[in-house]
Amino acid sequence: MKKPLHINDDLLISYLLKEVSEEQAKQVEEWRALAMANERRFEQFKLIWDSSKNFTADPDIDAHASLQKVKQRAAEQKTQAIIIPVHGYFWLKIAAAILFIAGGSWLFMTTFMNPQVHFETQDIVKTDTLSDGSMITLNKYALLSYPKKFQGEQRNVALVKGEAFFSIAPNKAKPFIISTGGATIRVVGTSFNVKNRNGLIEVIVETGIVQVTNNFSHVMIVLKPHEMALVNPQTGKISKLKTPDKLYTYYRRHEFVAKGVPLYRLVQVLNEAYNCHIVIGRKQLANQQITATFNTDISLDYVLELLTKTLQVTIEKKQDQIILK
C-alpha cells in the first residue's frame, strides 16, 4: 500500500521558492491533488506567503536563530515529515524562514484586525463587493476566500471551489491575484469568469487582459476579450481558445442564451444549472444546432418541453437519467 503523503512547512517554503527536486515537487503536487483539504491548506499557505513578502525584515533579527526556530518546529511534529537538507542558496533559505515567521506573526496579529472572509454559496447565486470596489458573483456551491481589507502590494483571493464572475476595480499599483486549484490568475482591472470544478480550471475573459499560469508546468498565457483558457493541473496542460458561446453567463444574467449552439453544449450547461443528468441518446443529435433564449427561473420540465418542440425529439426518463431520443 502506498504510504500517505505528509507535507510540512519547510517543504512548502522550498516548493514556493522552486528549490525542490522533481521528485519533491511531484510529492507536493500529488498531495495537493489527493484531497480538497490539502489544496485548501496550500492556498491558505500561499496567501500567507505572498502577503509576508510585502514585509521589510528587521535588521536586528538573528537570521540563524530564525531558521533554527522553523527547523525546531518541524522536528517537533509527531507525524512523519519530508525533510529537505539545506544545500546551496543557504541565505535564500534563511530569508525564506524570516519571511515566513514574519508572515505568521502578521496573520496572528490581523486575525481580529483584518479577518479572512469566506464567501460561500449553497443553492443560490450571490453577489458581494470587496473592500477595493471589485464585485464578485458566485454561482451555486462555490467558495471564495479573501481578506476583509486588502493590504500590501497585491490583492490576493482564493477561489477554493466552484464558479465566479469577477469585475475588478482598476488599480495598476496593486494587481488582483486569484489562486484556484493549480492555476494563478493575475489582472489589474477587467471582467472575467473563472470555473474550478473536477480538477479543471476554465477562465473566460469579457473585458481587459488576463494572465493565467499553470502552477505545475509554469506555463503562462495572456487572454484578451472573447478568449478562454483551459488548465489541467494534473497533466500540466494549458490551452487558449476562442469563447464558443454566451451560455456561461446564465447564472448571473438569469437567462440561457443559445445562438447556433450544438445540443451537447446546451445539455452540459443544463445539467450544471439544474443539477440533473440529461444524456443524448442518438449521436446525430449531439451537434444539432439550437437557437433559443429562455429564463433560468423556468422549470426543467418546461425546458425539456421546449427541446421536444424545437428539435422534434422525445424524452425518456430512466432512473436518474433524462434521455433525449
Secondary structure, DSSP 8 states (H G I E B T S, - for coil): --------HHHHHHHHTT-S-HHHHHHHHHHHHH-HHHHHHHHHHHHHHHHHTTS---TTS-HHHHHHHHHHHHHT-SS--------S-HHHHHHHHHHHHHHHHHHHHHHHHS-EEEEE-SSS-EEEE-TTS-EEEE-TT-EEEEESS--SSSEEEEEEEEEEEEE----TTS-EEEEETTEEEEESS-EEEEEEETTEEEEEEEES-EEEEETTTTEEEEE-TTEEEEEETTTTEEEEEE---SGGGHHHHTEEEEEEEEHHHHHHHHHHHHT--EEESSGGGTT-EEEEEEETTS-HHHHHHHHHHHH---EEEETTEEEE-
